[in-house]
Amino acid sequence: MQVVLQKNYCGCNRGIFVFGMARSRLKFMPNQIVPSVKKNKIRSTPDATAASRRSAVERRQRKSGKIKSNPPSFSAVPGPWQLNSVIVLLCIVATAVLYAGDLRLGFFRIDDQQYVVSNPWIQGLTWKHLAQILSSPYYLNYSPLHLLSYALDYSIAGLNAYAFHLSSNLWAGLVAGFVYLVALTLTQQRITAVIAALLFVIHPVHVEAVAWVSNRKDLVAAAFVLPCVIAYLKYRQRGAVSWYIVSLLLFLCALLGKLSVAAFPAVLVVFDLVLEKRPLRLSVIDKIPFFGLAAMVAVAVQHAQPSTGLQFDLARQSMAFVQSLWLLTGLGNYVICRVPPASGLSQFVGLGILIGLFVLPWFLRKRYPVATVSSYWILFTYLPTQVLPFSYPVADRYLFLPSVGAVILIAWLLIKATDHLHRWRVAAATTLVMVVSFVWFTKTVGYLSEWRDPRSVWFAATRKSDDVHLYYELGWEYREKAASFGIHPRNAPLPPEEATHYASLVWKDDPRLPQLQDELAENQHIGPVEKTFKEYLLAKAGEHFDQALTRKGAHIMPDLFLNRGVCFLDKGDIQSAKKEFLAGVDEASVLPYSEGQQEAIIACHYNLAVAEQGLGHTKEALSWIRLAEAEQDKLGRTVLPEITAARQKLESIATALP
């Protein structure tokens, strides 16, 4: 039996063989020998007993926080830096290639116009602009690094939509590279990290965040918070305060990109508790500066953003969590706007679902630490998007950072699921990864094909969702383009190439398309087919505005009435236009924040003046235009720069009247 207890240097199989032989001998030994064997099994030396007592004392002290925990046993970013750098570069290139189709998308009307096209702060990297960006909120938000990224694009290429989209694609690729590094650190398995990065690149939930320029906030925040994780883990591994300071600075940059990373220190606490087995008190203490920075930026953002007027609904928020988790699987229905989830559950049931989502992963921490950390990454990075009761609690862009935890979890599961196969493990894992990648890649490419131009995005979205804003935005696209065609265009005529391309999209199967293209190529705007095409666009605009009105429900949408009125003006129906503008004023009066209310009222008053002037009522038109000018002066900034000139023109006409 002594042979069995000695350390075996000849390999595992020999040890098992000797133990098996010794055990088999016991069956044939006299009975009096067996008690001595059992006695030896419980006998211990004085040194072993002392060591056991010391370890028990240390465990009690560590639990009470009297001594520091040991550094984590894992390595932050293991492996040669050359290989890791190559893989990061491949992530950037793969992302840029996949999203190359959005380079000619142009700017969207929503947010892109405010954040980029008409934003004076990004037009040059001057000290004045830097001071404005860093010290002041802009467009009801405070995200200075987000704006600085636009200023950098503008300084390189001017107001070129191609360059802005290329920049967003590169930001997304950089994030994918950091996903690989974080996954490598968390799992300590290169193959799992590579799979996670691949899944991140092709995840269909990212299309909106990458292809929509003004959603770059999510990309910038992720590009700083992921290296923050690596820096923090290096601090825990090496005990160097310098790495702790670096992680704090990176987290601050992430906050200045977008506040949605505010709860990320909680993920670092989970890292400490689950991976390092660090005491809770020590885990929380060095996160206090992180939470302090988050609180400071949250105050600045809260000061910039107006109240939405909505109440927090636990039932709806719980359903939003569940719906968003399904989108993270890569199998959801991806669309730019979706109908908010119905809150058919009670508040207690909603609270129970939320508690269950946050408690369940904790029971997996001992057996599956990677799954636990990844799950809490998803939950804590999604949580800040639900704190403010927005009208749309579920949006693809909200899931950009949570998807990091999702792809690491899914990559780990794909490898873990084949552990028991042994001989066929590599083949099975490869098959699973290929199947998931094929499904995700197909959905992403299909969704990206809808992002050819703003009209195509809204047009395809109405086939997926019944949300009111989709129909409104599609109607606006038709109305705005119609204003660039015909003998007397309200907007500047489109360049012949752009006009021809747009006509080929809208009248793709219409037999009149060749004749229309010939007329547009002449750039005269007097052809009968172009006039018919303009009437068709106005009819489509009115049709979609009507559908939006039937779906409006409790939404407050003064712009819907305003644009319906403008559409009637373009058709020559002035009386109907007046009714819509007056309805827009009434709708704007119940908006929850004053700035949006004033903007809508200014636009409605101005267009009421246009309508009255069209009816020959100069005095009434002058009265409306003066109201619009007074509202604009009260607002303190210019909404419609043509108001003053229009008022002066009407005054000169009014003085000439008898």
ROKE-536468 format. One line per 5 residues: their letters; for each residue y, z negated, x of C-alpha. Coordinates in Angstrom, 1 decimal. Layout:
% ROKE-536468
a) Y:Z:X  ...
***
This chain:
% ROKE-536468
mqvvl) 0.0:0.0:0.0  2.3:-0.4:2.9  2.2:3.3:3.5  3.7:3.8:0.0  6.7:1.5:0.6
qknyc) 7.7:3.0:4.0  10.3:5.7:4.1  8.8:9.1:4.1  10.2:11.7:6.6  7.6:14.4:5.9
gcnrg) 9.0:15.6:2.6  9.0:14.8:-1.1  5.5:16.2:-1.7  3.9:14.0:0.9  5.4:10.9:-0.6
ifvfg) 4.2:11.7:-4.0  0.7:12.5:-2.7  0.5:9.1:-0.8  1.7:7.2:-3.8  -0.8:9.0:-6.0
marsr) -3.7:8.2:-3.6  -2.6:4.5:-3.5  -2.4:4.3:-7.2  -5.8:5.9:-7.6  -7.3:3.3:-5.2
lkfmp) -6.1:0.5:-7.4  -8.6:1.5:-10.0  -11.5:0.8:-7.6  -10.1:-2.3:-5.8  -11.3:-5.8:-6.7
nqivp) -9.2:-7.5:-9.5  -7.9:-10.3:-7.1  -5.9:-7.8:-5.1  -3.8:-6.6:-8.1  -1.8:-9.8:-8.5
svkkn) -0.7:-9.6:-4.9  0.6:-6.1:-5.4  2.6:-7.2:-8.4  3.9:-10.1:-6.4  5.1:-7.8:-3.6
kirst) 6.9:-5.6:-6.1  9.3:-8.4:-7.1  9.7:-9.9:-3.6  13.1:-9.4:-2.0  14.6:-10.2:1.4
pdata) 17.6:-12.6:1.9  19.7:-9.7:3.1  19.0:-7.6:0.0  19.8:-10.6:-2.2  23.1:-11.1:-0.5
asrrs) 24.0:-7.5:-0.7  23.1:-7.4:-4.4  25.4:-10.4:-5.0  28.2:-8.8:-3.1  28.0:-5.6:-5.1
averr) 28.0:-7.5:-8.3  31.1:-9.4:-7.3  32.8:-6.1:-6.2  31.9:-4.6:-9.6  33.5:-7.5:-11.4
qrksg) 36.6:-7.4:-9.2  36.9:-3.6:-9.6  36.6:-4.0:-13.4  39.3:-6.6:-13.3  41.5:-4.5:-11.1
kiksn) 41.7:-6.9:-8.1  40.5:-4.3:-5.7  41.1:-0.6:-5.5  38.4:1.9:-6.5  36.9:4.2:-3.9
ppsfs) 38.3:7.7:-3.5  36.5:10.3:-5.7  33.3:11.7:-4.3  34.2:15.3:-5.2  36.2:17.6:-3.0
avpgp) 39.5:19.1:-4.2  39.2:22.9:-4.0  36.0:23.0:-1.9  35.0:26.0:0.2  36.8:28.3:2.7
wqlns) 40.4:29.0:1.7  40.0:32.7:2.6  37.3:33.2:-0.1  39.2:31.2:-2.7  42.4:33.2:-1.9
vivll) 40.5:36.5:-2.5  39.1:35.3:-5.8  42.6:34.2:-6.9  44.0:37.6:-6.0  41.2:39.3:-7.9
civat) 42.2:37.3:-11.0  45.8:38.5:-10.7  44.7:42.1:-10.3  42.2:41.9:-13.2  44.8:40.5:-15.6
avlya) 47.4:43.0:-14.6  44.9:45.9:-15.2  43.7:44.5:-18.5  47.2:44.1:-19.9  48.7:47.3:-18.5
gdlrl) 48.8:48.8:-22.0  51.7:46.4:-23.0  54.1:47.6:-20.3  55.7:50.1:-22.7  55.7:47.8:-25.7
gffri) 59.4:47.1:-25.4  61.2:44.1:-26.7  60.5:42.4:-30.0  63.2:41.7:-32.6  62.0:38.1:-32.9
ddqqy) 63.0:35.8:-30.0  63.0:38.6:-27.4  66.5:39.6:-28.5  67.9:36.1:-28.2  66.0:35.0:-25.0
vvsnp) 66.4:38.2:-23.1  68.3:41.2:-24.5  71.5:39.3:-25.6  71.2:36.3:-23.3  74.2:36.3:-20.9
wiqgl) 72.8:33.4:-18.9  70.0:35.5:-17.4  72.3:38.4:-16.3  72.5:37.5:-12.7  71.4:34.6:-10.5
twkhl) 74.9:33.0:-10.1  75.8:29.4:-9.7  77.5:29.4:-13.1  74.4:30.8:-14.8  72.1:28.4:-13.0
aqils) 74.3:25.4:-14.1  74.2:26.6:-17.7  70.5:27.1:-17.7  69.7:23.7:-16.2  72.2:21.6:-18.0
spyyl) 72.4:23.1:-21.5  69.9:23.9:-24.3  69.7:27.5:-25.4  68.6:29.0:-28.7  67.6:25.7:-30.2
nyspl) 65.4:24.8:-27.2  65.5:23.4:-23.6  63.2:25.3:-21.2  65.2:26.1:-18.1  62.4:27.4:-15.9
hllsy) 61.4:29.7:-18.7  64.9:31.2:-18.6  65.0:31.2:-14.8  62.0:33.5:-14.8  63.9:36.0:-17.0
aldys) 66.9:35.7:-14.7  64.7:36.6:-11.7  63.3:39.6:-13.6  66.8:40.7:-14.5  68.1:40.4:-10.9
iagln) 65.2:42.7:-9.8  65.1:45.4:-12.5  67.9:44.8:-14.9  67.2:44.8:-18.7  64.0:46.9:-18.3
ayafh) 61.3:45.9:-20.8  58.6:47.4:-18.5  59.6:45.0:-15.7  59.6:42.0:-18.0  56.2:42.8:-19.3
lssnl) 54.8:43.4:-15.8  56.3:40.0:-14.8  54.5:38.3:-17.7  51.2:40.0:-16.8  51.5:38.7:-13.2
waglv) 52.3:35.2:-14.4  49.2:35.3:-16.6  47.1:36.5:-13.6  48.5:33.7:-11.5  47.4:31.2:-14.1
agfvy) 43.9:32.7:-14.2  43.7:32.2:-10.4  44.6:28.5:-10.8  42.0:28.2:-13.5  39.4:29.2:-11.0
lvalt) 40.7:26.6:-8.5  40.8:23.8:-11.1  37.3:24.8:-12.4  36.0:24.8:-8.8  37.4:21.3:-8.2
ltqqr) 36.1:19.9:-11.5  32.5:21.4:-11.4  32.1:21.7:-7.6  30.2:25.0:-8.4  31.7:28.3:-7.4
itavi) 29.7:30.3:-9.8  30.8:28.2:-12.7  34.4:28.5:-11.6  34.2:32.3:-11.3  32.8:32.5:-14.8
aallf) 35.5:30.3:-16.2  38.2:32.4:-14.5  36.6:35.6:-15.9  36.5:34.2:-19.4  40.1:33.1:-19.1
vihpv) 41.2:36.6:-18.1  39.5:38.3:-21.1  40.0:35.6:-23.8  41.4:37.3:-26.9  43.6:34.2:-27.8
hveav) 45.9:35.1:-24.8  47.1:38.4:-26.1  50.1:37.1:-28.0  51.2:34.8:-25.2  51.0:37.5:-22.5
awvsn) 52.2:40.6:-24.4  55.1:39.0:-26.2  57.8:38.5:-23.6  59.6:35.5:-25.2  56.3:33.6:-25.2
rkdlv) 56.4:33.3:-21.4  57.1:29.6:-21.8  53.4:29.0:-22.1  52.6:31.0:-19.0  55.3:29.3:-16.9
aaafv) 54.2:25.8:-18.0  50.6:26.5:-17.2  51.4:28.0:-13.9  52.9:24.7:-12.8  50.6:22.2:-14.5
lpcvi) 47.4:23.6:-13.1  48.4:23.2:-9.4  49.7:19.7:-10.5  46.1:18.8:-11.2  44.9:20.0:-7.8
aylky) 47.7:18.1:-6.1  46.9:14.9:-8.0  43.2:15.1:-7.1  44.1:15.6:-3.5  46.2:12.5:-3.7
rqrga) 43.2:10.6:-5.2  40.9:12.0:-2.5  43.1:11.4:0.5  45.3:8.6:-0.7  48.4:10.5:0.6
vswyi) 51.6:9.6:-1.3  53.0:13.0:-0.4  50.4:14.7:-2.7  51.3:12.3:-5.5  55.0:13.3:-5.1
vslll) 54.0:17.0:-5.1  52.0:16.5:-8.3  55.0:14.8:-10.0  57.3:17.6:-9.0  54.9:20.3:-10.3
flcal) 54.5:18.4:-13.6  58.3:18.2:-13.9  58.5:22.0:-13.4  55.8:22.5:-16.1  57.8:20.3:-18.5
lgkls) 60.9:22.4:-17.8  58.8:25.5:-18.6  57.6:24.1:-22.0  57.4:20.6:-23.4  53.8:21.3:-24.7
vaafp) 52.4:19.9:-21.4  54.0:16.4:-22.2  50.6:14.8:-23.0  48.9:16.2:-19.9  49.1:12.8:-18.0
avlvv) 46.5:11.7:-20.5  44.1:14.3:-19.0  44.7:12.9:-15.6  43.8:9.5:-16.9  40.5:11.0:-18.2
fdlvl) 39.9:12.4:-14.7  40.2:9.0:-13.3  38.1:7.2:-15.8  35.3:9.8:-16.1  35.0:11.4:-12.7
ekrpl) 36.1:8.6:-10.4  35.0:5.6:-12.6  38.4:4.1:-11.9  39.6:1.0:-13.8  41.8:1.7:-16.8
rlsvi) 44.7:-0.4:-15.6  44.9:1.4:-12.3  44.4:4.8:-13.9  47.4:4.2:-16.2  49.8:2.6:-13.7
dkipf) 50.2:5.7:-11.5  50.7:7.8:-14.6  53.7:5.9:-15.7  56.1:8.2:-13.8  54.4:11.2:-15.4
fglaa) 54.9:9.8:-18.9  58.5:8.9:-18.0  59.3:12.5:-17.0  57.7:13.7:-20.2  59.8:11.3:-22.3
mvava) 63.1:12.4:-20.6  62.4:16.1:-21.2  61.3:15.4:-24.7  64.6:13.7:-25.5  66.5:16.8:-24.2
vqhaq) 64.3:19.1:-26.3  64.5:17.0:-29.4  68.3:17.0:-29.1  68.3:20.8:-28.9  65.9:21.4:-31.8
pstgl) 67.0:20.9:-35.4  64.9:19.2:-38.0  62.5:21.5:-39.8  62.7:19.5:-43.0  58.9:19.3:-43.2
qfdla) 56.8:16.2:-43.4  53.9:15.4:-41.1  50.6:16.0:-42.9  47.5:14.5:-41.4  45.2:16.5:-43.6
rqsma) 46.8:19.8:-42.7  47.0:18.9:-39.0  43.3:18.0:-38.9  42.4:21.4:-40.4  44.7:23.0:-37.9
fvqsl) 42.8:21.3:-35.1  39.5:22.6:-36.5  40.8:26.1:-37.0  42.3:26.2:-33.5  39.0:25.0:-32.0
wlltg) 37.3:28.0:-33.7  39.9:30.3:-32.1  39.0:28.9:-28.7  35.4:30.1:-29.1  36.7:33.7:-28.7
lgnyv) 35.2:34.6:-32.1  38.2:34.1:-34.4  40.6:36.4:-36.2  43.5:36.9:-33.8  46.8:37.8:-35.4
icrvp) 50.5:37.2:-34.7  51.1:35.2:-37.9  48.5:33.5:-40.2  48.7:31.6:-43.4  48.9:27.9:-42.6
pasgl) 45.7:25.9:-43.5  45.7:24.4:-46.9  45.8:20.6:-47.0  43.1:20.1:-49.7  41.8:16.9:-48.0
sqfvg) 43.2:13.4:-48.4  45.2:11.9:-45.6  42.4:9.4:-44.9  39.9:12.2:-44.5  42.3:14.0:-42.2
lgili) 42.8:10.9:-40.1  39.1:10.5:-39.9  38.6:14.0:-38.6  41.3:13.6:-36.0  39.8:10.2:-34.8
glfvl) 36.3:11.8:-34.7  37.6:14.7:-32.6  39.1:12.3:-30.0  36.3:9.7:-30.0  33.2:11.9:-29.9
pwflr) 33.7:13.3:-26.3  33.9:9.7:-25.0  30.2:9.1:-25.8  29.3:12.0:-23.5  31.1:10.8:-20.5
krypv) 28.2:9.3:-18.6  25.7:12.1:-19.0  28.1:15.0:-19.2  31.4:14.2:-17.4  32.5:17.8:-17.1
atvss) 32.1:18.4:-20.8  34.0:15.2:-21.5  37.0:16.1:-19.2  37.1:19.6:-20.6  37.0:18.4:-24.2
ywilf) 39.9:16.0:-23.6  41.8:18.8:-21.8  41.6:20.8:-25.0  42.6:17.9:-27.3  45.5:16.5:-25.2
tylpt) 47.1:19.8:-24.4  46.9:21.0:-28.0  48.2:17.7:-29.4  51.9:18.2:-28.6  52.1:21.4:-30.6
qvlpf) 51.2:19.4:-33.7  53.6:16.5:-33.2  56.5:18.4:-34.8  55.7:19.5:-38.3  56.3:23.3:-37.9
sypva) 55.6:25.7:-40.7  52.8:27.3:-38.6  50.6:24.7:-37.0  48.1:27.3:-35.9  49.2:30.0:-33.5
drylf) 47.5:31.9:-30.7  50.2:31.0:-28.2  49.7:27.3:-28.7  46.2:27.7:-27.3  47.0:29.2:-23.9
lpsvg) 46.8:25.9:-22.0  44.0:24.3:-24.1  42.0:27.5:-23.4  41.7:26.4:-19.8  39.6:23.4:-20.8
avili) 37.7:25.7:-23.3  36.7:28.3:-20.7  35.6:25.6:-18.2  33.5:24.0:-20.9  32.0:27.2:-22.0
awlli) 31.2:28.3:-18.5  29.6:25.0:-17.8  27.5:25.3:-21.0  26.3:28.8:-20.1  25.0:27.5:-16.8
katdh) 23.7:24.2:-18.2  21.8:25.9:-21.0  19.5:27.6:-18.5  18.6:24.6:-16.4  15.2:24.1:-17.9
lhrwr) 14.1:27.8:-17.3  13.7:27.3:-13.5  12.2:30.7:-12.6  14.3:32.7:-15.1  17.4:30.6:-14.8
vaaat) 19.5:33.2:-12.9  18.5:36.1:-15.2  19.1:34.0:-18.4  22.5:32.7:-17.2  23.6:36.2:-16.2
tlvmv) 22.5:37.6:-19.6  24.4:34.9:-21.5  27.6:35.4:-19.4  27.4:39.2:-19.9  27.0:38.8:-23.7
vsfvw) 29.9:36.4:-24.1  32.1:38.5:-21.8  31.3:41.7:-23.7  32.1:40.2:-27.1  35.4:38.7:-25.8
ftktv) 36.4:41.8:-23.8  35.8:44.0:-26.9  37.9:41.7:-29.1  40.7:41.5:-26.5  40.9:45.3:-26.0
gylse) 40.8:45.9:-29.7  43.6:43.4:-30.3  45.7:44.8:-27.4  45.4:48.3:-28.9  47.5:47.0:-31.8
wrdpr) 50.4:46.1:-29.4  51.6:49.6:-28.8  55.0:49.0:-30.4  56.6:46.4:-32.7  55.8:48.3:-35.8
svwfa) 52.1:48.7:-34.9  51.8:44.9:-34.3  53.1:44.0:-37.8  51.3:46.9:-39.4  47.9:45.9:-38.0
atrks) 48.6:42.2:-38.8  49.1:42.9:-42.5  45.4:44.1:-42.5  44.3:40.7:-41.2  46.6:38.1:-42.8
ddvhl) 48.5:37.6:-46.0  51.4:35.8:-44.5  54.8:36.5:-45.9  56.5:37.0:-42.6  54.2:39.9:-41.6
yyelg) 55.4:41.9:-44.6  59.0:40.9:-44.0  58.9:42.0:-40.4  57.2:45.3:-41.1  59.8:46.0:-43.8
weyre) 62.6:45.2:-41.3  61.1:47.6:-38.7  61.0:50.4:-41.3  64.6:49.7:-42.4  66.0:49.4:-38.9
kaasf) 64.4:52.7:-37.8  65.5:54.5:-40.9  69.1:53.6:-40.0  68.8:55.8:-36.9  67.9:59.0:-38.8
gihpr) 69.8:61.3:-41.0  73.3:62.9:-41.1  75.2:59.6:-41.2  73.0:57.0:-39.3  74.2:53.4:-39.4
naplp) 72.7:52.8:-36.0  72.8:54.9:-32.9  70.4:57.9:-33.2  67.2:57.5:-31.2  66.7:59.7:-28.1
peeat) 64.7:62.9:-29.1  61.6:61.8:-27.2  61.5:58.3:-28.8  62.2:59.7:-32.2  59.4:62.2:-31.9
hyasl) 57.0:59.6:-30.7  57.9:57.2:-33.6  57.5:60.0:-36.1  54.1:60.9:-34.7  53.0:57.3:-35.3
vwkdd) 54.3:56.9:-38.9  53.5:60.5:-40.1  50.3:60.8:-38.1  48.4:62.6:-40.8  51.3:64.1:-42.7
prlpq) 51.4:68.0:-42.7  55.2:67.9:-42.4  55.0:66.3:-38.9  55.3:69.6:-36.9  58.4:70.6:-38.8
lqdel) 59.9:67.2:-38.4  59.3:67.2:-34.6  61.0:70.6:-34.3  64.1:69.2:-36.1  64.1:66.1:-34.0
aenqh) 63.9:68.1:-30.8  67.1:69.9:-31.8  68.8:66.5:-32.0  71.1:67.7:-34.8  70.1:65.3:-37.6
igpve) 70.9:67.7:-40.4  67.4:69.0:-41.2  65.9:68.5:-44.7  62.6:67.1:-43.3  64.4:64.5:-41.3
ktfke) 66.3:63.4:-44.5  62.9:63.2:-46.3  61.5:61.1:-43.4  64.4:58.7:-43.6  63.9:58.3:-47.4
yllak) 60.2:57.7:-46.7  61.1:54.9:-44.2  63.5:53.2:-46.7  60.8:53.4:-49.4  58.3:51.8:-47.1
agehf) 60.8:49.1:-46.2  61.5:48.3:-49.8  57.8:48.2:-50.6  57.1:45.7:-47.9  60.2:43.6:-48.7
dqalt) 58.9:43.4:-52.3  55.5:42.3:-51.1  57.1:39.6:-48.9  59.1:38.4:-52.0  55.9:38.0:-54.0
rkgah) 54.4:35.9:-51.2  57.5:33.8:-50.3  56.5:30.7:-52.2  58.3:27.7:-50.9  59.6:29.4:-47.7
impdl) 63.4:29.5:-47.3  64.2:33.1:-46.3  67.8:34.1:-46.8  67.2:37.0:-44.3  64.7:38.5:-46.8
flnrg) 67.4:38.8:-49.5  69.9:40.0:-46.9  67.7:42.8:-45.7  66.7:43.8:-49.2  70.4:44.1:-49.9
vcfld) 71.0:46.3:-46.8  68.1:48.5:-47.9  69.7:49.0:-51.3  73.0:49.8:-49.5  71.3:52.5:-47.5
kgdiq) 69.7:53.9:-50.6  73.2:53.9:-52.3  72.3:51.3:-54.9  75.4:49.1:-54.4  75.0:46.9:-57.5
sakke) 71.5:45.9:-56.6  72.7:45.2:-53.0  75.3:42.8:-54.3  72.8:40.8:-56.2  70.6:40.4:-53.1
flagv) 73.5:39.3:-50.9  74.5:36.7:-53.5  70.9:35.5:-53.7  70.9:35.3:-49.9  73.9:33.0:-50.0
deasv) 72.2:30.7:-52.4  69.0:30.7:-50.3  70.9:29.9:-47.1  72.6:26.9:-48.8  69.3:25.0:-48.8
lpyse) 68.4:25.6:-45.2  67.6:22.3:-43.4  69.8:23.0:-40.3  73.5:24.0:-40.4  73.6:26.6:-37.6
gqqea) 71.0:28.8:-39.3  72.7:28.3:-42.6  76.0:29.5:-41.3  74.5:32.5:-39.6  72.9:33.7:-42.8
iiach) 76.0:33.0:-44.9  78.2:35.0:-42.4  75.9:38.0:-42.6  75.7:37.9:-46.4  79.5:37.5:-46.8
ynlav) 80.1:40.4:-44.5  77.8:42.7:-46.4  79.3:41.6:-49.7  82.5:42.9:-48.3  80.8:46.2:-47.4
aeqgl) 79.4:46.5:-50.9  82.7:45.8:-52.6  84.5:48.3:-50.4  81.8:50.8:-51.3  82.6:50.2:-55.0
ghtke) 86.3:50.6:-54.2  87.2:46.9:-54.7  89.4:46.4:-51.6  90.8:43.0:-52.6  87.4:41.6:-53.3
alswi) 86.1:43.1:-50.1  89.0:41.5:-48.2  88.2:38.1:-49.8  84.6:38.2:-48.6  85.4:39.4:-45.1
rlaea) 87.9:36.5:-44.7  85.2:34.0:-45.8  82.8:35.5:-43.2  85.4:35.3:-40.5  86.2:31.7:-41.4
eqdkl) 82.5:30.8:-41.2  82.2:32.4:-37.8  85.2:30.5:-36.5  83.6:27.3:-37.8  80.3:28.1:-36.1
grtvl) 82.1:28.4:-32.8  80.4:31.6:-31.5  80.2:35.2:-32.4  77.5:36.3:-34.8  79.1:39.7:-35.9
peita) 81.6:40.9:-33.4  82.9:43.6:-35.8  84.2:41.1:-38.4  87.8:40.8:-37.1  88.3:44.6:-36.7
arqkl) 86.8:45.1:-40.2  89.2:42.5:-41.7  92.2:44.1:-40.0  91.2:47.5:-41.4  90.8:46.1:-44.9
esiat) 94.2:44.4:-44.7  95.9:47.6:-43.7  94.2:49.4:-46.6  95.2:46.6:-49.0  98.9:46.7:-48.0
alp) 98.9:50.5:-48.7  97.7:49.9:-52.2  100.3:50.0:-55.0
***
